[in-house]
Amino acid sequence: MHDLPGYDYHLDIPGTTIFDGKQAMKGYALNKMCYDFNKAVNREAFKADPEAWMEKYGLNEEQKQAIRNSDILGMIAAGGNIYYLAKLAGIFKLSVQDVGGLQTGRTTEEFKEFLKSQA
Protein backbone atom coordinates (compact mmCIF):
# COMPACT_ATOMS: atom_id res chain seq x y z
CA MET A 1 0.00 0.00 0.00
CA HIS A 2 1.31 3.42 -0.90
CA ASP A 3 0.97 6.29 1.55
CA LEU A 4 1.16 9.04 -1.07
CA PRO A 5 -1.71 11.56 -0.86
CA GLY A 6 -4.32 10.89 -3.51
CA TYR A 7 -2.68 7.64 -4.64
CA ASP A 8 -5.29 5.36 -6.17
CA TYR A 9 -4.23 1.80 -5.41
CA HIS A 10 -7.14 0.16 -7.23
CA LEU A 11 -6.75 -1.46 -10.57
CA ASP A 12 -9.07 -0.14 -13.21
CA ILE A 13 -10.93 -3.19 -14.43
CA PRO A 14 -13.75 -2.07 -16.74
CA GLY A 15 -17.13 -3.35 -15.61
CA THR A 16 -15.78 -4.46 -12.21
CA THR A 17 -16.91 -3.05 -8.90
CA ILE A 18 -14.02 -3.22 -6.44
CA PHE A 19 -15.22 -4.13 -2.94
CA ASP A 20 -13.27 -1.78 -0.71
CA GLY A 21 -13.96 0.13 2.49
CA LYS A 22 -16.19 2.63 0.70
CA GLN A 23 -18.27 -0.16 -0.85
CA ALA A 24 -18.40 -1.97 2.50
CA MET A 25 -19.86 1.10 4.17
CA LYS A 26 -22.30 1.64 1.29
CA GLY A 27 -23.50 -1.95 1.44
CA TYR A 28 -23.50 -2.53 5.19
CA ALA A 29 -27.29 -2.93 5.53
CA LEU A 30 -27.56 -5.16 2.46
CA ASN A 31 -24.68 -7.38 3.57
CA LYS A 32 -26.06 -7.58 7.11
CA MET A 33 -29.43 -8.73 5.74
CA CYS A 34 -27.75 -11.32 3.52
CA TYR A 35 -25.65 -12.60 6.44
CA ASP A 36 -28.86 -13.38 8.28
CA PHE A 37 -29.85 -15.65 5.37
CA ASN A 38 -27.46 -18.20 6.85
CA LYS A 39 -30.55 -19.30 8.79
CA ALA A 40 -33.20 -21.07 6.71
CA VAL A 41 -35.98 -19.49 8.76
CA ASN A 42 -34.79 -16.04 7.68
CA ARG A 43 -34.60 -17.06 4.02
CA GLU A 44 -38.19 -18.29 4.21
CA ALA A 45 -39.35 -15.11 5.96
CA PHE A 46 -37.68 -13.00 3.25
CA LYS A 47 -39.40 -15.00 0.51
CA ALA A 48 -42.75 -14.46 2.26
CA ASP A 49 -42.33 -10.66 2.48
CA PRO A 50 -39.20 -9.25 0.82
CA GLU A 51 -40.33 -5.63 1.21
CA ALA A 52 -40.67 -6.00 4.97
CA TRP A 53 -37.22 -7.57 5.21
CA MET A 54 -35.62 -4.84 3.14
CA GLU A 55 -37.31 -2.23 5.32
CA LYS A 56 -36.28 -4.06 8.52
CA TYR A 57 -32.62 -3.78 7.54
CA GLY A 58 -32.85 -0.21 6.25
CA LEU A 59 -31.85 -0.86 2.66
CA ASN A 60 -31.70 2.17 0.41
CA GLU A 61 -33.76 2.44 -2.77
CA GLU A 62 -30.88 1.38 -5.05
CA GLN A 63 -30.44 -1.83 -3.04
CA LYS A 64 -34.17 -2.50 -2.87
CA GLN A 65 -34.62 -2.05 -6.62
CA ALA A 66 -31.70 -4.36 -7.39
CA ILE A 67 -33.31 -7.02 -5.18
CA ARG A 68 -36.73 -6.49 -6.75
CA ASN A 69 -35.09 -6.99 -10.16
CA SER A 70 -33.05 -10.01 -8.99
CA ASP A 71 -30.07 -7.99 -10.26
CA ILE A 72 -26.98 -9.43 -8.59
CA LEU A 73 -24.64 -7.06 -10.45
CA GLY A 74 -26.81 -4.15 -9.30
CA MET A 75 -26.53 -5.42 -5.74
CA ILE A 76 -22.75 -5.54 -6.07
CA ALA A 77 -22.73 -1.97 -7.41
CA ALA A 78 -24.93 -1.01 -4.42
CA GLY A 79 -22.27 -2.25 -1.99
CA GLY A 80 -23.09 -5.94 -1.85
CA ASN A 81 -20.26 -8.37 -1.17
CA ILE A 82 -20.52 -11.49 -3.32
CA TYR A 83 -19.82 -13.75 -0.33
CA TYR A 84 -22.88 -12.40 1.47
CA LEU A 85 -24.92 -12.12 -1.72
CA ALA A 86 -24.42 -15.83 -2.40
CA LYS A 87 -27.26 -16.67 0.01
CA LEU A 88 -29.56 -14.15 -1.66
CA ALA A 89 -28.56 -15.46 -5.09
CA GLY A 90 -29.60 -18.91 -3.87
CA ILE A 91 -33.01 -17.56 -2.93
CA PHE A 92 -33.29 -16.36 -6.54
CA LYS A 93 -32.24 -19.87 -7.71
CA LEU A 94 -28.91 -18.59 -9.08
CA SER A 95 -25.79 -20.74 -8.71
CA VAL A 96 -22.25 -19.48 -8.22
CA GLN A 97 -21.66 -20.29 -11.90
CA ASP A 98 -24.69 -18.18 -12.88
CA VAL A 99 -23.26 -15.23 -10.97
CA GLY A 100 -19.79 -15.81 -12.43
CA GLY A 101 -21.31 -15.71 -15.89
CA LEU A 102 -23.09 -12.45 -15.09
CA GLN A 103 -19.89 -10.91 -13.76
CA THR A 104 -17.89 -11.89 -16.84
CA GLY A 105 -20.51 -11.24 -19.51
CA ARG A 106 -20.88 -14.93 -20.31
CA THR A 107 -23.77 -17.33 -20.20
CA THR A 108 -23.63 -19.88 -17.40
CA GLU A 109 -22.53 -22.57 -19.86
CA GLU A 110 -19.84 -20.32 -21.36
CA PHE A 111 -18.59 -19.54 -17.86
CA LYS A 112 -18.43 -23.25 -16.96
CA GLU A 113 -16.46 -23.95 -20.14
CA PHE A 114 -14.16 -21.05 -19.35
CA LEU A 115 -13.48 -22.51 -15.89
CA LYS A 116 -12.73 -25.92 -17.37
CA SER A 117 -10.30 -24.37 -19.85
CA GLN A 118 -8.37 -22.77 -16.98
CA ALA A 119 -7.73 -26.06 -15.17
Backbone as CSV, one residue per row, in Angstrom:
resi,resn,N_x,N_y,N_z,CA_x,CA_y,CA_z,C_x,C_y,C_z
1,MET,0.852,-1.174,0.000,0.000,0.000,0.000,0.888,1.225,0.000
2,HIS,0.570,2.166,-0.837,1.315,3.416,-0.898,0.678,4.433,0.028
3,ASP,1.512,5.260,0.650,0.974,6.285,1.549,1.080,7.682,0.933
4,LEU,1.114,7.752,-0.395,1.157,9.037,-1.072,-0.242,9.647,-1.109
5,PRO,-0.381,10.933,-0.809,-1.713,11.561,-0.857,-2.343,11.416,-2.240
6,GLY,-3.578,11.005,-2.265,-4.319,10.887,-3.515,-3.964,9.675,-4.345
7,TYR,-3.082,8.810,-3.874,-2.684,7.638,-4.643,-3.868,6.667,-4.744
8,ASP,-4.199,6.301,-5.955,-5.292,5.356,-6.174,-4.691,3.971,-6.355
9,TYR,-4.842,3.120,-5.377,-4.227,1.796,-5.405,-5.085,0.750,-6.109
10,HIS,-6.280,1.122,-6.554,-7.144,0.162,-7.233,-6.750,-0.007,-8.685
11,LEU,-6.888,-1.213,-9.147,-6.748,-1.463,-10.569,-8.027,-1.012,-11.254
12,ASP,-7.891,-0.511,-12.447,-9.069,-0.137,-13.215,-9.438,-1.323,-14.088
13,ILE,-10.457,-2.036,-13.679,-10.931,-3.193,-14.427,-12.322,-2.832,-14.929
14,PRO,-12.447,-2.500,-16.208,-13.751,-2.070,-16.742,-14.863,-3.062,-16.408
15,GLY,-15.980,-2.512,-15.929,-17.131,-3.348,-15.606,-17.046,-4.047,-14.265
16,THR,-15.983,-3.783,-13.496,-15.778,-4.455,-12.213,-15.951,-3.474,-11.070
17,THR,-16.769,-3.846,-10.116,-16.909,-3.054,-8.899,-15.938,-3.614,-7.871
18,ILE,-15.003,-2.806,-7.439,-14.022,-3.223,-6.438,-14.658,-3.080,-5.056
19,PHE,-14.653,-4.175,-4.294,-15.215,-4.125,-2.944,-14.118,-3.647,-2.000
20,ASP,-14.229,-2.393,-1.609,-13.268,-1.781,-0.709,-14.014,-1.217,0.500
21,GLY,-13.338,-0.433,1.297,-13.965,0.132,2.488,-15.166,0.999,2.172
22,LYS,-15.072,1.768,1.103,-16.187,2.633,0.704,-17.406,1.783,0.324
23,GLN,-17.176,0.733,-0.455,-18.275,-0.158,-0.848,-18.831,-0.896,0.371
24,ALA,-17.958,-1.275,1.286,-18.400,-1.975,2.497,-19.341,-1.100,3.312
25,MET,-18.992,0.182,3.426,-19.864,1.102,4.168,-21.183,1.297,3.422
26,LYS,-21.099,1.446,2.110,-22.295,1.642,1.287,-23.234,0.445,1.403
27,GLY,-22.683,-0.746,1.453,-23.502,-1.947,1.437,-23.742,-2.600,2.780
28,TYR,-23.408,-1.907,3.864,-23.504,-2.534,5.194,-24.876,-3.160,5.452
29,ALA,-25.939,-2.419,5.227,-27.288,-2.929,5.530,-27.622,-4.134,4.653
30,LEU,-27.296,-4.054,3.379,-27.557,-5.155,2.456,-26.780,-6.400,2.867
31,ASN,-25.508,-6.242,3.184,-24.684,-7.385,3.574,-25.121,-7.968,4.911
32,LYS,-25.557,-7.104,5.819,-26.059,-7.583,7.114,-27.312,-8.432,6.906
33,MET,-28.221,-7.958,6.034,-29.427,-8.732,5.745,-29.057,-10.086,5.146
34,CYS,-28.145,-10.067,4.179,-27.752,-11.321,3.522,-27.067,-12.271,4.490
35,TYR,-26.288,-11.751,5.432,-25.645,-12.595,6.436,-26.699,-13.372,7.218
36,ASP,-27.800,-12.720,7.511,-28.857,-13.383,8.276,-29.546,-14.492,7.487
37,PHE,-29.302,-14.558,6.178,-29.854,-15.653,5.373,-29.097,-16.948,5.584
38,ASN,-28.109,-16.950,6.464,-27.456,-18.196,6.846,-28.443,-19.110,7.570
39,LYS,-29.509,-18.527,8.106,-30.552,-19.304,8.785,-31.723,-19.494,7.831
40,ALA,-32.106,-20.738,7.640,-33.197,-21.071,6.714,-34.482,-20.331,7.066
41,VAL,-34.763,-20.169,8.340,-35.984,-19.489,8.758,-36.007,-18.054,8.230
42,ASN,-34.853,-17.403,8.197,-34.789,-16.035,7.682,-34.957,-16.002,6.166
43,ARG,-34.412,-16.995,5.475,-34.602,-17.060,4.022,-36.080,-17.227,3.694
44,GLU,-36.754,-18.071,4.453,-38.190,-18.293,4.213,-39.000,-17.038,4.527
45,ALA,-38.639,-16.345,5.595,-39.351,-15.113,5.957,-39.145,-14.042,4.881
46,PHE,-37.943,-13.953,4.330,-37.682,-13.004,3.253,-38.546,-13.328,2.042
47,LYS,-38.600,-14.597,1.668,-39.403,-14.996,0.506,-40.878,-14.654,0.715
48,ALA,-41.343,-14.752,1.953,-42.751,-14.462,2.256,-43.065,-12.971,2.161
49,ASP,-42.094,-12.111,2.500,-42.333,-10.663,2.475,-41.015,-9.908,2.287
50,PRO,-40.487,-9.904,1.051,-39.202,-9.247,0.817,-39.194,-7.761,1.179
51,GLU,-40.293,-7.078,0.919,-40.333,-5.632,1.209,-40.153,-5.370,2.700
52,ALA,-40.807,-6.171,3.523,-40.673,-6.004,4.974,-39.236,-6.259,5.422
53,TRP,-38.607,-7.265,4.834,-37.219,-7.567,5.212,-36.280,-6.447,4.784
54,MET,-36.481,-5.924,3.592,-35.616,-4.839,3.135,-35.797,-3.608,4.028
55,GLU,-37.025,-3.360,4.433,-37.315,-2.228,5.322,-36.696,-2.471,6.700
56,LYS,-36.825,-3.691,7.196,-36.284,-4.058,8.519,-34.788,-3.750,8.617
57,TYR,-34.064,-3.978,7.531,-32.621,-3.780,7.542,-32.198,-2.401,7.046
58,GLY,-33.152,-1.574,6.645,-32.851,-0.210,6.254,-32.141,-0.079,4.918
59,LEU,-32.473,-0.950,3.975,-31.853,-0.862,2.656,-32.267,0.419,1.959
60,ASN,-31.361,0.966,1.165,-31.696,2.169,0.409,-32.436,1.763,-0.873
61,GLU,-32.929,2.742,-1.602,-33.759,2.444,-2.771,-32.975,1.715,-3.866
62,GLU,-31.712,2.070,-4.055,-30.884,1.378,-5.054,-30.784,-0.113,-4.729
63,GLN,-30.546,-0.433,-3.461,-30.437,-1.826,-3.040,-31.774,-2.544,-3.184
64,LYS,-32.849,-1.893,-2.762,-34.175,-2.498,-2.870,-34.525,-2.802,-4.321
65,GLN,-34.263,-1.846,-5.210,-34.618,-2.049,-6.615,-33.798,-3.175,-7.235
66,ALA,-32.535,-3.263,-6.877,-31.696,-4.356,-7.386,-32.252,-5.705,-6.930
67,ILE,-32.720,-5.776,-5.688,-33.309,-7.017,-5.184,-34.620,-7.300,-5.896
68,ARG,-35.456,-6.292,-6.040,-36.729,-6.487,-6.747,-36.503,-7.021,-8.163
69,ASN,-35.404,-6.577,-8.791,-35.093,-6.986,-10.160,-34.253,-8.264,-10.219
70,SER,-33.957,-8.854,-9.064,-33.047,-10.014,-8.990,-31.737,-9.709,-9.714
71,ASP,-31.249,-8.493,-9.557,-30.073,-7.988,-10.263,-28.840,-8.083,-9.368
72,ILE,-28.148,-9.214,-9.444,-26.985,-9.429,-8.591,-25.900,-8.397,-8.868
73,LEU,-25.657,-8.070,-10.139,-24.640,-7.059,-10.451,-25.033,-5.698,-9.888
74,GLY,-26.323,-5.386,-9.909,-26.807,-4.150,-9.300,-26.594,-4.146,-7.801
75,MET,-26.761,-5.309,-7.182,-26.533,-5.417,-5.737,-25.057,-5.219,-5.420
76,ILE,-24.185,-5.745,-6.272,-22.748,-5.540,-6.074,-22.424,-4.059,-6.201
77,ALA,-22.962,-3.410,-7.214,-22.735,-1.973,-7.406,-23.274,-1.171,-6.222
78,ALA,-24.318,-1.694,-5.561,-24.934,-1.007,-4.419,-24.235,-1.346,-3.104
79,GLY,-23.056,-1.970,-3.188,-22.274,-2.251,-1.992,-22.317,-3.683,-1.521
80,GLY,-22.997,-4.540,-2.252,-23.088,-5.941,-1.848,-21.773,-6.676,-2.041
81,ASN,-21.441,-7.505,-1.090,-20.265,-8.365,-1.169,-20.719,-9.727,-1.670
82,ILE,-20.068,-10.251,-2.687,-20.516,-11.485,-3.319,-20.604,-12.640,-2.329
83,TYR,-19.770,-12.655,-1.301,-19.818,-13.746,-0.327,-21.105,-13.711,0.488
84,TYR,-21.598,-12.519,0.780,-22.877,-12.401,1.472,-24.036,-12.573,0.491
85,LEU,-23.861,-12.035,-0.715,-24.924,-12.119,-1.717,-25.177,-13.544,-2.187
86,ALA,-24.248,-14.438,-1.959,-24.423,-15.827,-2.402,-25.698,-16.434,-1.831
87,LYS,-26.021,-16.137,-0.596,-27.259,-16.669,0.010,-28.486,-16.086,-0.677
88,LEU,-28.439,-14.796,-0.973,-29.556,-14.154,-1.656,-29.669,-14.690,-3.086
89,ALA,-28.542,-14.893,-3.741,-28.556,-15.465,-5.093,-29.223,-16.841,-5.064
90,GLY,-28.961,-17.599,-4.023,-29.599,-18.909,-3.870,-31.108,-18.801,-3.740
91,ILE,-31.579,-17.788,-3.054,-33.015,-17.560,-2.932,-33.613,-17.312,-4.316
92,PHE,-32.838,-16.641,-5.172,-33.289,-16.365,-6.543,-33.015,-17.531,-7.485
93,LYS,-32.544,-18.659,-6.921,-32.237,-19.874,-7.706,-31.075,-19.658,-8.666
94,LEU,-30.116,-18.816,-8.283,-28.914,-18.594,-9.079,-27.749,-19.324,-8.425
95,SER,-26.969,-20.042,-9.220,-25.790,-20.737,-8.709,-24.586,-19.801,-8.754
96,VAL,-23.494,-20.239,-8.168,-22.249,-19.483,-8.220,-21.804,-19.327,-9.676
97,GLN,-22.020,-20.367,-10.487,-21.658,-20.291,-11.902,-22.531,-19.281,-12.646
98,ASP,-23.820,-19.187,-12.285,-24.693,-18.177,-12.883,-24.148,-16.783,-12.608
99,VAL,-23.780,-16.539,-11.355,-23.264,-15.227,-10.972,-21.925,-14.958,-11.656
100,GLY,-21.061,-15.974,-11.724,-19.785,-15.812,-12.431,-19.997,-15.437,-13.884
101,GLY,-20.979,-16.059,-14.514,-21.312,-15.706,-15.891,-21.764,-14.265,-16.006
102,LEU,-22.619,-13.841,-15.084,-23.086,-12.453,-15.089,-21.917,-11.488,-14.943
103,GLN,-21.013,-11.804,-14.033,-19.888,-10.914,-13.762,-18.918,-10.825,-14.935
104,THR,-18.854,-11.870,-15.741,-17.887,-11.892,-16.842,-18.530,-11.695,-18.212
105,GLY,-19.835,-11.455,-18.236,-20.515,-11.237,-19.508,-20.684,-12.508,-20.325
106,ARG,-20.717,-13.647,-19.643,-20.883,-14.935,-20.308,-22.195,-15.572,-19.870
107,THR,-22.660,-16.507,-20.670,-23.771,-17.331,-20.201,-23.205,-18.273,-19.143
108,THR,-24.086,-18.925,-18.411,-23.628,-19.878,-17.403,-22.796,-20.978,-18.053
109,GLU,-23.263,-21.505,-19.171,-22.526,-22.574,-19.859,-21.170,-22.087,-20.347
110,GLU,-21.120,-20.879,-20.910,-19.843,-20.320,-21.357,-18.889,-20.148,-20.183
111,PHE,-19.430,-19.728,-19.043,-18.592,-19.542,-17.862,-18.054,-20.882,-17.374
112,LYS,-18.886,-21.910,-17.364,-18.431,-23.247,-16.960,-17.329,-23.738,-17.873
113,GLU,-17.485,-23.549,-19.180,-16.457,-23.953,-20.144,-15.167,-23.162,-19.935
114,PHE,-15.323,-21.870,-19.634,-14.161,-21.049,-19.347,-13.394,-21.602,-18.137
115,LEU,-14.123,-21.953,-17.084,-13.484,-22.510,-15.888,-12.753,-23.803,-16.203
116,LYS,-13.382,-24.659,-16.992,-12.731,-25.924,-17.373,-11.458,-25.674,-18.164
117,SER,-11.463,-24.658,-19.013,-10.301,-24.372,-19.848,-9.130,-23.821,-19.033
118,GLN,-9.401,-23.343,-17.827,-8.368,-22.767,-16.981,-7.713,-23.802,-16.080
119,ALA,-8.254,-25.005,-16.071,-7.730,-26.057,-15.171,-6.408,-26.607,-15.638
